[in-house]
Amino acid sequence: MRFISTDITCRLDSLPWCRFHTMFVLALGITWVLDAFEVVIVSAVLKPMSKSLDFTPTQSSLMVSGFLLGAIIGSFLFGYLADKYGRKKLFLLTLLLYAGGTFLTGFANSFESALFFRIIAGAGIGGEFAAIHSAIDEFVPSRHRGKVDGTISALWNLGSILASLSASFILSYFHEAFAWRFAFLLGGILALVALFVRLYVPESPRWLLSKGRIKEAQLIVEDLERRAGGKYSSDACSIPVFEGSILDATKLVLSRYRWRFVFSSLMSITILSTYYGLITLLPTSFATAFGFSSQDIPKILLVGSIGGLVGGLVVAFMSDTLGRKITGSLVSFLAFLLSLFFLSPLDFDTVYFAYSLIAFSFASVAYVSATEIYPSYIRAYAIGLLSVIGRLMGALFPVILVNFSSLNYAYGVLGLSFLWLVGFISYLAWSLKGMEAKGKSIEEIT
């Protein structure tokens, strides 16, 4: 592997926050909003959709599983392609796939067509995750990276809030035979609007450098400096140029960066298995234990989304002030403790809001730490791999927790707590042995 010496990355990190950064974050940050919108809107309109297309119970469940399968495929495939062909090409392609798959779901007239469109939409979102997090880590100045990346993760909760409110409005004002179609058409149109904004987002200069395309990276940074009011650094550093295959990239992730990959995979598993585990326990064992009606569940989920949004924004700023290590360890430990409170005699609404405020905000620090620790030439591929692992476990653990809770409600809660304990121990180990990335450039971390 050869190296080049350049001042481009230092100049990127030295830029003051300007209008470009704000528009850049808005254009790419919609990924999490769309991901949550998709998950929640499907749950909200699945019943009328199943009735309209005459689904069996198994076929109905495959509308969710198909999206998840597509996301797993997209995370792996498009993560590698984003490292090979660039961030911009992939975050345009993946958003187009999501928009097309979601929009066309509104025209589905059979189980087969609906499932196919769900898989396409899922593949788009899966690819989005890898390409977008890579681009944000590589563009945002190092002193702002934690709060920006964390805020974007917190926007998942905004997406779930918008989906809940949209579903309620659509189902109230449209006949259910058309309402579910309108919901998917709306999701596709929203994504297309974001696609037009992304056309004006430049390629990642760090990715261009990793491919030896110095002149192109230079022109992009010079343009950003003109927008920001001048050049703010002349420092230089060495950047590796990678031209290997997917096999070479895999070997690097599993050898040179194996302990980082173990840590980041455990973060992805903790985030997704605890989230999907809880929202699966809510309408099942929790509903039985606390006597919730069908109408109570959407309200509870909405409250949790509000708590996660508020908590996530706070945690995002904590990661750039207190640091990743303290913030991540503290949040995961508090989430572990609060999960045990579901076994206490305290009022459920109070416990659930406190839990959501902390637990649903963990992604705002854990995903930051999990994605910023890889060099630009394999970052998207590594993120794609850890996303695959997290989504697989996110599909598996809810089934395990529900089976546990069918034996005894407490077993399901203890299973949830165990997952949080694994997350806390993993973050604590990283805090003791890993690097504190607060304020450091991507090159210094990797």
N, C-alpha and C positions, 0 to 999 in steps of 0.2 A: 504493500500500500504506500503510495507516494503522498507527500505533504506539500502544501503551498503556504506561503506567508502572505497575509493580507490584513489590511486595517478595516475591512468592510464590516465584520461582525462587531467590532468595538464601536464603530460609528453608529451601527443600528442600536446598540444598547445605550449609547450616550444621548440619543435623541430625546427631547422633551415631549411630553404627551401633546398630541395635536389632533386636529379634526380627522386626519387620516386614520389614526389609531381607533378613534371612536367608531367611525364608519366600518372599519375593518372588523372590529369585535362584533358589531351589530350584524354584519353580513354573514359572519361565520357562526356566531353564537346562537343563531336560530336553530341550529342542529338539535340541541337538547330540548328546546321548546317543541319541535316537531316530533322528536322521539317520544316524549311524554304524551303529547297530544294524540299520537297514533295509538299508544297502548291504552290510554283511558277511553278514547272515543270508540274504539272497537268494543270494549267492555260495555260501554253505555248503550250502543246500538245493536249489540249482537243478538239480542232476543228478537227484535222486529226483523232483522236481516235473516235470521234462521227461519222465522215463520214465512217470510216472503219467498225465500228460495227453497223452502221445504227441506232444511238440513236435519239430519239425525243428530242426537247429542254428541256423538263422536266427531261428526263433521263440523259442528259448531266449535268444539274445542280446537280443531285444527286451524281455524281462522287465527287463533292466537299463536299456536305452535308453528304454523307456516311462516308467520312474520318472524318468529324467533329463529327458525331454520335459515331463512334468508339473511338475517342479521349475522349469523355465524359464518355463512359462506362469504358474505360481503366483507366482514372484518378481516378474514384471512386473505382473500383474493385482492381486494382493493388496497389493503395495507401495504402489501408488497409492491403493487403497481404504483402507489403514490411515491414510494422510494425510487422506483425505476423511471417513471415518466413525469413526475412532478406533482406538487400539491394542487396547483390550480386546475390542471386538466381533470384530476380526480375529484376535487370537491365540486366541480361543475357537473361531471358525469354522474356522481353518486346522488346529488340533489335532483338531477333530471330523472334518474331511475326511481327515486322515492316519489317525486311528484307524479310521474307517469303511472306507477303502480297504484298509488293511492287514488288518483283521479279515475283510473279505469276500473277500480273496484266498484265505483258507483254505477258502472254499467254492467256489472257481472250478472249473468242470467243462469248460472249453474254453479254447483259446488266446485267443479274443476276449474272454471275460469276465475272464480273468486279466490281459490287457493293459489293459483298461479300468480295473480296480481298481488296477493299478500306476500308471497315469497320475493317478488321483484321489489316491492316497497321495502321489505326488510333488508334485502341486499344493499339497497341504497343507503339506508340508515346505518347499517353495519360498516360500510365503507366510509361514510361521513365521519364516524367517530375517529378513525385512524388519521385520515387526511386533515381534519379540522384541528384536532389537538396538536398535531405536528406543526401545522402552519402557525398557530397561535403561539406555541412555545418558541418558535423561531423568529417571529416578527416583533413580539411585544418586548419592550426594554426590560432588562432583568429585574430592575427594582419594582416593576409593576406586574411581573409575570404571575406571581402567586395569587394576587387578588383578582386579576383578570380571568385566569383559568378557573379559579374557584367560583367566581361570580357566574361564569358560563355554566358550570356544573349545577349551580343552584337554580338556574333557569329551567331545569327539569320540572321543578315544582310549579313554576309559572305556567309551563305547558299543561300540566295536569289540571291546574285551576281553570285555564281557558277551555280545556276540553270538557270539564265538568259543567261549566256554565253554558258552553255552546250546545252540549248534548241536551241539557235541560230546556234551553230555548227552542231548539229544533224539534224535539219531541213534543213540546207544548203547542207549537204553531203549525206543524205539518202532520199530515196523516202518516202513521208509522210505516206504511208500505213505501212511501217516498222519503221519509225522514232519514233513514239510514243511508240512502243513496246521496242525499244532499250533504250529509256529514262528511262522506269521503270526497265528494266533489269539492267541498270547501277546503279540506286539508290539502288537496292537490293544488288548488289555485293559490293558497297561501305560500306553498313551496315554490311555485313558479315566479311569484313576485320576488322572493328572495334570490332566485336564480339570476334575475336581471341585475340586481345589485352586485352580485358576485362577479359579473363580467368585468367590473372595473377594479377588482382586487388583483394586484400583481403576483407573480410567482415568488416563492420564498428565496431570498438571496442566499440563505444558508444552504438550501438544497442545491441551488445552482453552483455554489462553491464546491460542494461535495462531488459534483460531476465535472469539475474543472472549467466551468463556464464563467470565468471571472469577469469578462467584459459585460455580460448581461446583468450580473449581480451588481457591478459597479454603476451601471446606468439607473437601476432601480433605486439604489441607495442615494445617488445624487439627486434624483427626483424627490425622494422623501426629505432630504436635507433642505431643498428649496422650499418645500411646503412648511417645514418646521422652522425656517429662518436662518439656516446656516449649518456649517460643519462643526461638531462639538467634540470630536476626538480624532487623534492621529495615531493612537496606539495600534500595534499589530500583533497577530498571533498566528500559529500554525494550524491549518485545517487539513484533515485527511481527505483524500479523493478516493472514492470507492467505486469499483467497476465490476464487482463480483456478481454471481448468480444468486438465485433464491436459496440454493444449498449453502453457499458461502455465508449469506446473511444469517441463515439458521444456525450454522456452526458458531458464528460470532455471538449471537444472542445466548446460546446454550453453553458457551465456554467462557469467553472473556467477560460477558455480562450476566453469567448464570445466576449469581446471588441477587443481583438487581432484578432479574426476571422473576425469581422466586418471590421476592418481596412485592413487586408490582402485581404479580398474579394473585397473591394472597389479598392484596388491597381490592382488586377487581372482584374476587370471590366474596369477600366480606360485604362490599357495597351491594352487590346484586342479590346474593343469597338472603341477606337480612331484609332487604326491601321487599323482594317478591315473596319471601317467607311470611312476612307480617301481613301483606295485603291478601295473602291466601288464607292465613289463619283468621283474619277479621270476619269474613262471611261464613266461616265454618265453626271452628271450636270457640272462638271469642263470642260469636253471635249466640251460640248455645249457652255458654257460661254466663253471659251478661244479659241475655234476653233481648238481643237486638232484632228489630224487624228489618225487612228488605229495604224500607225507606230510610232507615237509620244509617246504613252502610255508606251511601254516597256522601251524606253529610259528614260522617266521621272522616272519610278520605279527603274531603275538601279542607277540613280543619287541619289534618296532617300535612297537606300540601302547603297551606299557609305557614304552618310552623317550620316546615323544611325550607321554605323560601327565605323567611326572616333569619333563621339560624344559619343557613348557607351563606347569606351575604355577610353576616358577622364573622363567620369562620374564614371566609375568603380574605377579609382584611386582616384577621389575626395571623394568617400564615405569612404575611409580608411584614408584620410588626413583631410578634412573638417568635416567629419562625415555624417551619414545618414540623420539626420534631416535637416541640412542646404542644403545639396545637393538635397534631394528629394523635399523640398519645393521650392527651387529656380528653378529647372528644370521644375516642373509642372506649376509654375506660368509663366515662360517664354513661355512654350508651349501654355498656354492659350492665352497669348498676341499675339504670332505669328500666332495662328489660325485665329485671327481676321484680320490679315493682308491680308488674302485671299479676303477680301472685299475692299482692298485699290487699288488705281490705279498703284501700284508698279509692276515692271516686275515679272511675275509669276515664272519664273525659279529661280530668286533670292530669292523670298519669300519661294518657295517650298524647296530649298536647306537649307535655314536657319531653316525652320520648321523641316525638317527631321533630321538635326544636333542635335536639341534639343529634339523634341518629340519622335523620334525613339530611343533615348538614355535613356528615362525614365525607361525602364525595367531594366537597369543596376544598378539602385539603388532601385527601387520599389520592384522588385522580391527578392532582398537581404533582405530588411526589412520584407517582407511578409513571408519569409520562415525560417528565423533564430530565430523566437520568440516562437517556440514550443519545448517542451522537446522531446528527441529522441524517446520515446516510442509511441508517437502519431504524430510525425512530418510528416511522409509520408502520413498518412491518412488525416491530416489537409490540407496538400498541395494538395492532390488529390481533396478534397472537394472544395477548392477555385479555382482550375483549372476548375472544372465542372462549377462553377458559372460564371467564366470569359469567358469560351468558349460559354456558352449559351447566355450571353449578347453580346459576339462578333458576334454571328449569328443574334441576334435580332436587334441591333442598326443600322447596315448598312441598313436594310430594312426601318427602321423609318427615317433615315437621307435622303435616296433617295426619299421617299415619301414627306418629307418636301421640299426638293429641287425641286421637280416637281411642287410645288406651286410657289416657288420663290427660285432662287439660293441662296440668302442670308439666307434663313431659314435653309438650309442644313449646311452652314458654322456656323451659330449661334448654331445649335444643336451640332456640333462638339466642339465648344467653351464651351458649357455648360458642356459637359462630362469632359473636362479638368478642368473646375472650380470645379466640384465635386471632382476630383482627388486632386487638390491643397488644397481645404478646408479639405479634409480627412487627407492629409499629414501634414498640419499645425496643425490640432487637435492632431495628433500623436506626433508632435514635442513639443507641449505644455504639453501633459499628459503622453506620452509613454517614454520608456527608450532609451537613446542613446547607441546603441550597438557597436559602433566603438571600436575595440580592446578588447572587453569583450568576455569571454568564453561563450559557449553555456549554460553551467550550471548557470553562473551568470545571463544571460539574462532570462532564463526560470524558 
